[in-house]
Amino acid sequence: MPEKYRMQQGADSLWEVIDAATGEVVKLGGLLLSGLDEHAAKGALSVLLPEIVRPNGTPNISSGESDDTA
């Protein structure tokens, strides 16, 4: 599944969150998500994306639950 949003680093070494389809900087709460440090950009992505998914496609469990289901 293609990502709707992604981060990109500018020439000034700061990050922005862009719409992957249009390449335009995303607004969140009326603010452009640009000129961010890496931590802030990742935080913005975590708000924009409905869930954080591991590379293998399984949901990332952050509440301390075990991955073992067997």
All heavy atoms as a GROMACS GRO file, in nm:
protein
  512
    1MET      N    1   0.084  -0.117   0.000
    1MET     CA    2   0.000   0.000   0.000
    1MET      C    3   0.089   0.124   0.000
    1MET      O    4   0.174   0.140   0.086
    1MET     CB    5  -0.089  -0.002   0.125
    1MET     CG    6  -0.177   0.117   0.139
    1MET     SD    7  -0.282   0.091   0.285
    1MET     CE    8  -0.357   0.249   0.291
    2PRO      N    9   0.071   0.213  -0.095
    2PRO     CA   10   0.154   0.333  -0.100
    2PRO      C   11   0.126   0.425   0.019
    2PRO      O   12   0.014   0.433   0.068
    2PRO     CB   13   0.116   0.400  -0.231
    2PRO     CG   14   0.006   0.321  -0.289
    2PRO     CD   15  -0.021   0.203  -0.204
    3GLU      N   16   0.230   0.493   0.062
    3GLU     CA   17   0.214   0.586   0.173
    3GLU      C   18   0.152   0.716   0.123
    3GLU      O   19   0.186   0.765   0.017
    3GLU     CB   20   0.349   0.613   0.237
    3GLU     CG   21   0.406   0.493   0.308
    3GLU     CD   22   0.536   0.524   0.378
    3GLU    OE1   23   0.566   0.643   0.402
    3GLU    OE2   24   0.608   0.430   0.410
    4LYS      N   25   0.063   0.772   0.201
    4LYS     CA   26  -0.001   0.898   0.165
    4LYS      C   27   0.090   1.016   0.198
    4LYS      O   28   0.092   1.115   0.127
    4LYS     CB   29  -0.134   0.912   0.237
    4LYS     CG   30  -0.207   1.040   0.201
    4LYS     CD   31  -0.350   1.038   0.250
    4LYS     CE   32  -0.422   1.168   0.226
    4LYS     NZ   33  -0.432   1.212   0.090
    5TYR      N   34   0.164   1.005   0.306
    5TYR     CA   35   0.253   1.111   0.350
    5TYR      C   36   0.394   1.056   0.365
    5TYR      O   37   0.413   0.938   0.394
    5TYR     CB   38   0.208   1.167   0.486
    5TYR     CG   39   0.066   1.214   0.487
    5TYR    CD1   40  -0.033   1.141   0.551
    5TYR    CD2   41   0.031   1.332   0.423
    5TYR    CE1   42  -0.164   1.185   0.552
    5TYR    CE2   43  -0.101   1.376   0.422
    5TYR     CZ   44  -0.198   1.302   0.487
    5TYR     OH   45  -0.328   1.344   0.488
    6ARG      N   46   0.492   1.144   0.348
    6ARG     CA   47   0.630   1.104   0.372
    6ARG      C   48   0.711   1.224   0.416
    6ARG      O   49   0.668   1.338   0.400
    6ARG     CB   50   0.691   1.037   0.250
    6ARG     CG   51   0.706   1.124   0.129
    6ARG     CD   52   0.766   1.044   0.012
    6ARG     NE   53   0.773   1.124  -0.107
    6ARG     CZ   54   0.875   1.203  -0.139
    6ARG    NH1   55   0.980   1.210  -0.061
    6ARG    NH2   56   0.874   1.274  -0.250
    7MET      N   57   0.827   1.198   0.471
    7MET     CA   58   0.919   1.303   0.514
    7MET      C   59   1.024   1.323   0.406
    7MET      O   60   1.062   1.229   0.340
    7MET     CB   61   0.992   1.260   0.642
    7MET     CG   62   0.906   1.249   0.763
    7MET     SD   63   0.992   1.174   0.906
    7MET     CE   64   1.156   1.238   0.901
    8GLN      N   65   1.068   1.448   0.393
    8GLN     CA   66   1.184   1.472   0.308
    8GLN      C   67   1.267   1.581   0.373
    8GLN      O   68   1.215   1.670   0.440
    8GLN     CB   69   1.144   1.508   0.166
    8GLN     CG   70   1.088   1.645   0.145
    8GLN     CD   71   1.055   1.670  -0.002
    8GLN    OE1   72   1.046   1.578  -0.083
    8GLN    NE2   73   1.035   1.795  -0.036
    9GLN      N   74   1.397   1.570   0.352
    9GLN     CA   75   1.490   1.665   0.413
    9GLN      C   76   1.530   1.768   0.309
    9GLN      O   77   1.566   1.735   0.195
    9GLN     CB   78   1.612   1.592   0.466
    9GLN     CG   79   1.701   1.675   0.554
    9GLN     CD   80   1.809   1.592   0.620
    9GLN    OE1   81   1.846   1.486   0.572
    9GLN    NE2   82   1.857   1.639   0.732
   10GLY      N   83   1.524   1.894   0.347
   10GLY     CA   84   1.560   2.002   0.258
   10GLY      C   85   1.709   2.032   0.261
   10GLY      O   86   1.785   1.974   0.339
   11ALA      N   87   1.750   2.126   0.177
   11ALA     CA   88   1.891   2.166   0.169
   11ALA      C   89   1.940   2.227   0.300
   11ALA      O   90   2.060   2.223   0.330
   11ALA     CB   91   1.909   2.266   0.055
   12ASP      N   92   1.849   2.280   0.381
   12ASP     CA   93   1.885   2.340   0.510
   12ASP      C   94   1.895   2.236   0.621
   12ASP      O   95   1.910   2.270   0.738
   12ASP     CB   96   1.785   2.448   0.548
   12ASP     CG   97   1.641   2.395   0.555
   12ASP    OD1   98   1.619   2.275   0.534
   12ASP    OD2   99   1.551   2.477   0.581
   13SER      N  100   1.885   2.108   0.586
   13SER     CA  101   1.892   1.994   0.679
   13SER      C  102   1.770   1.982   0.769
   13SER      O  103   1.768   1.902   0.861
   13SER     CB  104   2.019   1.997   0.764
   13SER     OG  105   2.132   1.985   0.682
   14LEU      N  106   1.667   2.063   0.746
   14LEU     CA  107   1.543   2.050   0.821
   14LEU      C  108   1.445   1.965   0.742
   14LEU      O  109   1.460   1.946   0.621
   14LEU     CB  110   1.484   2.188   0.850
   14LEU     CG  111   1.569   2.276   0.940
   14LEU    CD1  112   1.506   2.414   0.953
   14LEU    CD2  113   1.586   2.212   1.078
   15TRP      N  114   1.344   1.912   0.810
   15TRP     CA  115   1.252   1.817   0.751
   15TRP      C  116   1.117   1.880   0.724
   15TRP      O  117   1.077   1.977   0.789
   15TRP     CB  118   1.235   1.697   0.845
   15TRP     CG  119   1.359   1.616   0.856
   15TRP    CD1  120   1.462   1.638   0.944
   15TRP    CD2  121   1.396   1.503   0.779
   15TRP    NE1  122   1.560   1.544   0.925
   15TRP    CE2  123   1.522   1.460   0.824
   15TRP    CE3  124   1.334   1.434   0.676
   15TRP    CZ2  125   1.586   1.350   0.771
   15TRP    CZ3  126   1.399   1.325   0.623
   15TRP    CH2  127   1.523   1.284   0.670
   16GLU      N  128   1.045   1.821   0.630
   16GLU     CA  129   0.907   1.858   0.604
   16GLU      C  130   0.829   1.731   0.576
   16GLU      O  131   0.885   1.630   0.534
   16GLU     CB  132   0.896   1.957   0.489
   16GLU     CG  133   0.954   1.910   0.359
   16GLU     CD  134   0.963   2.022   0.256
   16GLU    OE1  135   0.945   2.139   0.290
   16GLU    OE2  136   0.988   1.989   0.139
   17VAL      N  137   0.700   1.738   0.604
   17VAL     CA  138   0.609   1.627   0.574
   17VAL      C  139   0.531   1.668   0.450
   17VAL      O  140   0.471   1.775   0.447
   17VAL     CB  141   0.515   1.598   0.692
   17VAL    CG1  142   0.418   1.486   0.657
   17VAL    CG2  143   0.594   1.563   0.817
   18ILE      N  144   0.535   1.581   0.349
   18ILE     CA  145   0.468   1.614   0.224
   18ILE      C  146   0.365   1.509   0.187
   18ILE      O  147   0.371   1.395   0.233
   18ILE     CB  148   0.570   1.629   0.109
   18ILE    CG1  149   0.644   1.498   0.081
   18ILE    CG2  150   0.666   1.743   0.136
   18ILE    CD1  151   0.722   1.500  -0.049
   19ASP      N  152   0.269   1.552   0.107
   19ASP     CA  153   0.172   1.461   0.048
   19ASP      C  154   0.244   1.386  -0.063
   19ASP      O  155   0.297   1.448  -0.156
   19ASP     CB  156   0.054   1.542  -0.006
   19ASP     CG  157  -0.056   1.455  -0.062
   19ASP    OD1  158  -0.027   1.366  -0.147
   19ASP    OD2  159  -0.171   1.477  -0.025
   20ALA      N  160   0.252   1.256  -0.053
   20ALA     CA  161   0.328   1.177  -0.150
   20ALA      C  162   0.273   1.189  -0.291
   20ALA      O  163   0.350   1.184  -0.387
   20ALA     CB  164   0.332   1.030  -0.107
   21ALA      N  165   0.145   1.210  -0.307
   21ALA     CA  166   0.084   1.218  -0.440
   21ALA      C  167   0.111   1.351  -0.508
   21ALA      O  168   0.136   1.356  -0.628
   21ALA     CB  169  -0.066   1.194  -0.431
   22THR      N  170   0.109   1.460  -0.431
   22THR     CA  171   0.122   1.593  -0.491
   22THR      C  172   0.258   1.657  -0.468
   22THR      O  173   0.295   1.750  -0.540
   22THR     CB  174   0.016   1.689  -0.434
   22THR    OG1  175   0.041   1.710  -0.294
   22THR    CG2  176  -0.124   1.636  -0.457
   23GLY      N  177   0.330   1.612  -0.366
   23GLY     CA  178   0.459   1.673  -0.332
   23GLY      C  179   0.446   1.803  -0.254
   23GLY      O  180   0.545   1.868  -0.225
   24GLU      N  181   0.323   1.840  -0.217
   24GLU     CA  182   0.300   1.963  -0.142
   24GLU      C  183   0.317   1.939   0.007
   24GLU      O  184   0.285   1.832   0.058
   24GLU     CB  185   0.160   2.016  -0.171
   24GLU     CG  186   0.142   2.061  -0.314
   24GLU     CD  187   0.004   2.121  -0.338
   24GLU    OE1  188  -0.062   2.165  -0.241
   24GLU    OE2  189  -0.036   2.124  -0.455
   25VAL      N  190   0.365   2.042   0.077
   25VAL     CA  191   0.380   2.035   0.222
   25VAL      C  192   0.242   2.026   0.285
   25VAL      O  193   0.149   2.097   0.248
   25VAL     CB  194   0.457   2.158   0.275
   25VAL    CG1  195   0.466   2.155   0.426
   25VAL    CG2  196   0.597   2.164   0.215
   26VAL      N  197   0.230   1.937   0.383
   26VAL     CA  198   0.103   1.912   0.452
   26VAL      C  199   0.081   2.016   0.561
   26VAL      O  200   0.176   2.060   0.626
   26VAL     CB  201   0.105   1.770   0.514
   26VAL    CG1  202  -0.019   1.741   0.596
   26VAL    CG2  203   0.123   1.666   0.406
   27LYS      N  204  -0.045   2.054   0.581
   27LYS     CA  205  -0.083   2.140   0.692
   27LYS      C  206  -0.149   2.054   0.799
   27LYS      O  207  -0.228   1.965   0.768
   27LYS     CB  208  -0.184   2.246   0.647
   27LYS     CG  209  -0.123   2.360   0.572
   27LYS     CD  210  -0.230   2.466   0.547
   27LYS     CE  211  -0.170   2.585   0.476
   27LYS     NZ  212  -0.272   2.689   0.453
   28LEU      N  213  -0.117   2.082   0.924
   28LEU     CA  214  -0.178   2.013   1.038
   28LEU      C  215  -0.218   2.120   1.138
   28LEU      O  216  -0.133   2.195   1.186
   28LEU     CB  217  -0.081   1.913   1.100
   28LEU     CG  218  -0.131   1.831   1.218
   28LEU    CD1  219  -0.250   1.743   1.177
   28LEU    CD2  220  -0.021   1.744   1.274
   29GLY      N  221  -0.345   2.131   1.165
   29GLY     CA  222  -0.393   2.235   1.256
   29GLY      C  223  -0.364   2.374   1.204
   29GLY      O  224  -0.339   2.465   1.281
   30GLY      N  225  -0.362   2.390   1.072
   30GLY     CA  226  -0.337   2.520   1.012
   30GLY      C  227  -0.191   2.556   0.995
   30GLY      O  228  -0.158   2.661   0.941
   31LEU      N  229  -0.101   2.470   1.042
   31LEU     CA  230   0.043   2.498   1.032
   31LEU      C  231   0.107   2.409   0.927
   31LEU      O  232   0.079   2.290   0.919
   31LEU     CB  233   0.111   2.472   1.167
   31LEU     CG  234   0.062   2.555   1.284
   31LEU    CD1  235   0.127   2.506   1.413
   31LEU    CD2  236   0.090   2.702   1.262
   32LEU      N  237   0.195   2.470   0.847
   32LEU     CA  238   0.271   2.391   0.750
   32LEU      C  239   0.373   2.305   0.825
   32LEU      O  240   0.441   2.354   0.915
   32LEU     CB  241   0.346   2.482   0.652
   32LEU     CG  242   0.261   2.547   0.545
   32LEU    CD1  243   0.346   2.645   0.466
   32LEU    CD2  244   0.201   2.443   0.452
   33LEU      N  245   0.382   2.180   0.786
   33LEU     CA  246   0.477   2.088   0.849
   33LEU      C  247   0.609   2.095   0.774
   33LEU      O  248   0.648   2.004   0.702
   33LEU     CB  249   0.420   1.946   0.851
   33LEU     CG  250   0.293   1.929   0.932
   33LEU    CD1  251   0.243   1.786   0.922
   33LEU    CD2  252   0.316   1.968   1.077
   34SER      N  253   0.679   2.206   0.793
   34SER     CA  254   0.810   2.225   0.730
   34SER      C  255   0.901   2.295   0.830
   34SER      O  256   0.855   2.353   0.928
   34SER     CB  257   0.798   2.308   0.601
   34SER     OG  258   0.751   2.438   0.630
   35GLY      N  259   1.031   2.286   0.805
   35GLY     CA  260   1.129   2.346   0.896
   35GLY      C  261   1.136   2.274   1.028
   35GLY      O  262   1.161   2.334   1.132
   36LEU      N  263   1.114   2.142   1.026
   36LEU     CA  264   1.109   2.060   1.148
   36LEU      C  265   1.238   1.984   1.169
   36LEU      O  266   1.307   1.948   1.074
   36LEU     CB  267   0.994   1.959   1.136
   36LEU     CG  268   0.856   2.014   1.103
   36LEU    CD1  269   0.761   1.899   1.073
   36LEU    CD2  270   0.804   2.100   1.216
   37ASP      N  271   1.268   1.955   1.297
   37ASP     CA  272   1.376   1.860   1.320
   37ASP      C  273   1.320   1.720   1.296
   37ASP      O  274   1.199   1.702   1.279
   37ASP     CB  275   1.437   1.875   1.460
   37ASP     CG  276   1.342   1.843   1.575
   37ASP    OD1  277   1.244   1.769   1.555
   37ASP    OD2  278   1.367   1.892   1.686
   38GLU      N  279   1.407   1.621   1.289
   38GLU     CA  280   1.364   1.486   1.252
   38GLU      C  281   1.260   1.430   1.350
   38GLU      O  282   1.162   1.369   1.309
   38GLU     CB  283   1.484   1.393   1.243
   38GLU     CG  284   1.450   1.255   1.194
   38GLU     CD  285   1.570   1.164   1.177
   38GLU    OE1  286   1.681   1.202   1.220
   38GLU    OE2  287   1.553   1.056   1.120
   39HIS      N  288   1.280   1.454   1.478
   39HIS     CA  289   1.187   1.403   1.580
   39HIS      C  290   1.047   1.462   1.562
   39HIS      O  291   0.947   1.389   1.569
   39HIS     CB  292   1.242   1.435   1.720
   39HIS     CG  293   1.158   1.385   1.831
   39HIS    ND1  294   1.151   1.253   1.867
   39HIS    CD2  295   1.073   1.451   1.914
   39HIS    CE1  296   1.067   1.238   1.967
   39HIS    NE2  297   1.018   1.358   1.998
   40ALA      N  298   1.039   1.592   1.537
   40ALA     CA  299   0.909   1.656   1.518
   40ALA      C  300   0.841   1.606   1.391
   40ALA      O  301   0.719   1.585   1.389
   40ALA     CB  302   0.926   1.807   1.513
   41ALA      N  303   0.918   1.585   1.284
   41ALA     CA  304   0.861   1.535   1.159
   41ALA      C  305   0.806   1.393   1.178
   41ALA      O  306   0.696   1.362   1.131
   41ALA     CB  307   0.965   1.538   1.048
   42LYS      N  308   0.879   1.309   1.249
   42LYS     CA  309   0.830   1.173   1.276
   42LYS      C  310   0.705   1.176   1.363
   42LYS      O  311   0.613   1.098   1.343
   42LYS     CB  312   0.939   1.089   1.341
   42LYS     CG  313   1.047   1.047   1.246
   42LYS     CD  314   1.153   0.963   1.315
   42LYS     CE  315   1.262   0.920   1.217
   42LYS     NZ  316   1.365   0.840   1.283
   43GLY      N  317   0.700   1.268   1.458
   43GLY     CA  318   0.582   1.282   1.542
   43GLY      C  319   0.460   1.325   1.461
   43GLY      O  320   0.350   1.274   1.481
   44ALA      N  321   0.481   1.416   1.368
   44ALA     CA  322   0.372   1.460   1.281
   44ALA      C  323   0.321   1.345   1.196
   44ALA      O  324   0.200   1.327   1.178
   44ALA     CB  325   0.416   1.576   1.193
   45LEU      N  326   0.413   1.265   1.144
   45LEU     CA  327   0.372   1.148   1.065
   45LEU      C  328   0.289   1.052   1.149
   45LEU      O  329   0.192   0.995   1.101
   45LEU     CB  330   0.493   1.074   1.009
   45LEU     CG  331   0.550   1.126   0.879
   45LEU    CD1  332   0.673   1.044   0.840
   45LEU    CD2  333   0.449   1.127   0.768
   46SER      N  334   0.327   1.034   1.275
   46SER     CA  335   0.254   0.940   1.360
   46SER      C  336   0.111   0.989   1.386
   46SER      O  337   0.022   0.909   1.408
   46SER     CB  338   0.327   0.915   1.491
   46SER     OG  339   0.319   1.028   1.575
   47VAL      N  340   0.090   1.120   1.380
   47VAL     CA  341  -0.045   1.174   1.395
   47VAL      C  342  -0.123   1.158   1.265
   47VAL      O  343  -0.241   1.124   1.266
   47VAL     CB  344  -0.039   1.324   1.436
   47VAL    CG1  345  -0.176   1.389   1.428
   47VAL    CG2  346   0.020   1.338   1.574
   48LEU      N  347  -0.056   1.181   1.153
   48LEU     CA  348  -0.123   1.176   1.023
   48LEU      C  349  -0.157   1.034   0.979
   48LEU      O  350  -0.260   1.011   0.917
   48LEU     CB  351  -0.036   1.241   0.916
   48LEU     CG  352  -0.018   1.391   0.928
   48LEU    CD1  353   0.092   1.438   0.836
   48LEU    CD2  354  -0.148   1.462   0.898
   49LEU      N  355  -0.070   0.939   1.009
   49LEU     CA  356  -0.092   0.802   0.965
   49LEU      C  357  -0.186   0.732   1.062
   49LEU      O  358  -0.175   0.747   1.183
   49LEU     CB  359   0.041   0.727   0.957
   49LEU     CG  360   0.141   0.786   0.857
   49LEU    CD1  361   0.273   0.710   0.865
   49LEU    CD2  362   0.087   0.782   0.716
   50PRO      N  363  -0.282   0.655   1.011
   50PRO     CA  364  -0.380   0.590   1.099
   50PRO      C  365  -0.319   0.488   1.194
   50PRO      O  366  -0.372   0.464   1.300
   50PRO     CB  367  -0.478   0.525   1.002
   50PRO     CG  368  -0.405   0.514   0.873
   50PRO     CD  369  -0.303   0.623   0.872
   51GLU      N  370  -0.209   0.430   1.156
   51GLU     CA  371  -0.142   0.335   1.244
   51GLU      C  372   0.003   0.323   1.200
   51GLU      O  373   0.036   0.346   1.086
   51GLU     CB  374  -0.208   0.198   1.244
   51GLU     CG  375  -0.204   0.130   1.109
   51GLU     CD  376  -0.276  -0.004   1.110
   51GLU    OE1  377  -0.354  -0.031   1.200
   51GLU    OE2  378  -0.251  -0.081   1.016
   52ILE      N  379   0.088   0.292   1.295
   52ILE     CA  380   0.228   0.268   1.263
   52ILE      C  381   0.241   0.119   1.234
   52ILE      O  382   0.200   0.034   1.312
   52ILE     CB  383   0.320   0.307   1.381
   52ILE    CG1  384   0.298   0.454   1.419
   52ILE    CG2  385   0.465   0.279   1.350
   52ILE    CD1  386   0.325   0.553   1.308
   53VAL      N  387   0.298   0.084   1.120
   53VAL     CA  388   0.308  -0.054   1.077
   53VAL      C  389   0.455  -0.091   1.064
   53VAL      O  390   0.536  -0.017   1.012
   53VAL     CB  391   0.236  -0.073   0.941
   53VAL    CG1  392   0.250  -0.216   0.893
   53VAL    CG2  393   0.090  -0.036   0.954
   54ARG      N  394   0.488  -0.207   1.116
   54ARG     CA  395   0.624  -0.259   1.104
   54ARG      C  396   0.652  -0.296   0.959
   54ARG      O  397   0.560  -0.318   0.881
   54ARG     CB  398   0.640  -0.383   1.191
   54ARG     CG  399   0.631  -0.354   1.337
   54ARG     CD  400   0.657  -0.481   1.414
   54ARG     NE  401   0.638  -0.457   1.555
   54ARG     CZ  402   0.599  -0.547   1.640
   54ARG    NH1  403   0.573  -0.670   1.599
   54ARG    NH2  404   0.585  -0.518   1.766
   55PRO      N  405   0.780  -0.309   0.922
   55PRO     CA  406   0.814  -0.346   0.785
   55PRO      C  407   0.749  -0.476   0.737
   55PRO      O  408   0.722  -0.490   0.620
   55PRO     CB  409   0.966  -0.359   0.788
   55PRO     CG  410   1.008  -0.269   0.898
   55PRO     CD  411   0.898  -0.278   1.002
   56ASN      N  412   0.719  -0.569   0.828
   56ASN     CA  413   0.656  -0.694   0.787
   56ASN      C  414   0.505  -0.682   0.774
   56ASN      O  415   0.437  -0.779   0.744
   56ASN     CB  416   0.693  -0.808   0.883
   56ASN     CG  417   0.636  -0.790   1.021
   56ASN    OD1  418   0.563  -0.695   1.048
   56ASN    ND2  419   0.670  -0.880   1.111
   57GLY      N  420   0.451  -0.562   0.797
   57GLY     CA  421   0.309  -0.538   0.777
   57GLY      C  422   0.221  -0.558   0.898
   57GLY      O  423   0.102  -0.537   0.892
   58THR      N  424   0.279  -0.597   1.012
   58THR     CA  425   0.199  -0.615   1.132
   58THR      C  426   0.195  -0.486   1.213
   58THR      O  427   0.291  -0.411   1.212
   58THR     CB  428   0.254  -0.730   1.220
   58THR    OG1  429   0.386  -0.697   1.260
   58THR    CG2  430   0.251  -0.862   1.147
   59PRO      N  431   0.085  -0.460   1.282
   59PRO     CA  432   0.078  -0.338   1.362
   59PRO      C  433   0.183  -0.337   1.472
   59PRO      O  434   0.216  -0.440   1.530
   59PRO     CB  435  -0.062  -0.343   1.423
   59PRO     CG  436  -0.137  -0.438   1.339
   59PRO     CD  437  -0.038  -0.535   1.284
   60ASN      N  438   0.236  -0.220   1.500
   60ASN     CA  439   0.333  -0.202   1.608
   60ASN      C  440   0.254  -0.184   1.737
   60ASN      O  441   0.179  -0.089   1.751
   60ASN     CB  442   0.420  -0.080   1.579
   60ASN     CG  443   0.531  -0.065   1.679
   60ASN    OD1  444   0.553  -0.151   1.763
   60ASN    ND2  445   0.602   0.044   1.670
   61ILE      N  446   0.272  -0.273   1.832
   61ILE     CA  447   0.200  -0.268   1.958
   61ILE      C  448   0.283  -0.188   2.056
   61ILE      O  449   0.391  -0.227   2.095
   61ILE     CB  450   0.174  -0.411   2.012
   61ILE    CG1  451   0.092  -0.490   1.912
   61ILE    CG2  452   0.104  -0.404   2.146
   61ILE    CD1  453   0.081  -0.637   1.943
   62SER      N  454   0.231  -0.072   2.097
   62SER     CA  455   0.305   0.015   2.186
   62SER      C  456   0.253   0.014   2.328
   62SER      O  457   0.305   0.081   2.414
   62SER     CB  458   0.304   0.158   2.133
   62SER     OG  459   0.171   0.204   2.125
   63SER      N  460   0.150  -0.064   2.356
   63SER     CA  461   0.090  -0.066   2.489
   63SER      C  462   0.150  -0.172   2.579
   63SER      O  463   0.097  -0.199   2.686
   63SER     CB  464  -0.062  -0.088   2.476
   63SER     OG  465  -0.088  -0.213   2.418
   64GLY      N  466   0.259  -0.235   2.538
   64GLY     CA  467   0.323  -0.335   2.622
   64GLY      C  468   0.270  -0.474   2.602
   64GLY      O  469   0.310  -0.566   2.671
   65GLU      N  470   0.177  -0.493   2.509
   65GLU     CA  471   0.124  -0.626   2.483
   65GLU      C  472   0.226  -0.710   2.412
   65GLU      O  473   0.312  -0.661   2.341
   65GLU     CB  474  -0.002  -0.616   2.397
   65GLU     CG  475  -0.116  -0.542   2.463
   65GLU     CD  476  -0.235  -0.524   2.371
   65GLU    OE1  477  -0.242  -0.598   2.271
   65GLU    OE2  478  -0.318  -0.438   2.399
   66SER      N  479   0.215  -0.838   2.427
   66SER     CA  480   0.309  -0.932   2.364
   66SER      C  481   0.272  -0.957   2.220
   66SER      O  482   0.155  -0.957   2.184
   66SER     CB  483   0.308  -1.065   2.441
   66SER     OG  484   0.386  -1.160   2.373
   67ASP      N  485   0.375  -0.977   2.136
   67ASP     CA  486   0.351  -1.013   1.996
   67ASP      C  487   0.314  -1.158   1.979
   67ASP      O  488   0.267  -1.198   1.875
   67ASP     CB  489   0.478  -0.986   1.912
   67ASP     CG  490   0.504  -0.837   1.895
   67ASP    OD1  491   0.412  -0.756   1.910
   67ASP    OD2  492   0.618  -0.805   1.863
   68ASP      N  493   0.338  -1.241   2.082
   68ASP     CA  494   0.314  -1.383   2.071
   68ASP      C  495   0.164  -1.411   2.080
   68ASP      O  496   0.099  -1.378   2.177
   68ASP     CB  497   0.386  -1.459   2.183
   68ASP     CG  498   0.535  -1.445   2.173
   68ASP    OD1  499   0.588  -1.433   2.061
   68ASP    OD2  500   0.600  -1.447   2.279
   69THR      N  501   0.112  -1.470   1.974
   69THR     CA  502  -0.030  -1.506   1.974
   69THR      C  503  -0.052  -1.655   1.971
   69THR      O  504  -0.163  -1.702   1.972
   69THR     CB  505  -0.101  -1.442   1.852
   69THR    OG1  506  -0.036  -1.484   1.735
   69THR    CG2  507  -0.102  -1.290   1.864
   70ALA      N  508   0.056  -1.731   1.964
   70ALA     CA  509   0.046  -1.877   1.957
   70ALA      C  510   0.050  -1.938   2.094
   70ALA      O  511   0.100  -1.888   2.187
   70ALA     CB  512   0.156  -1.934   1.872
   0.00000   0.00000   0.00000
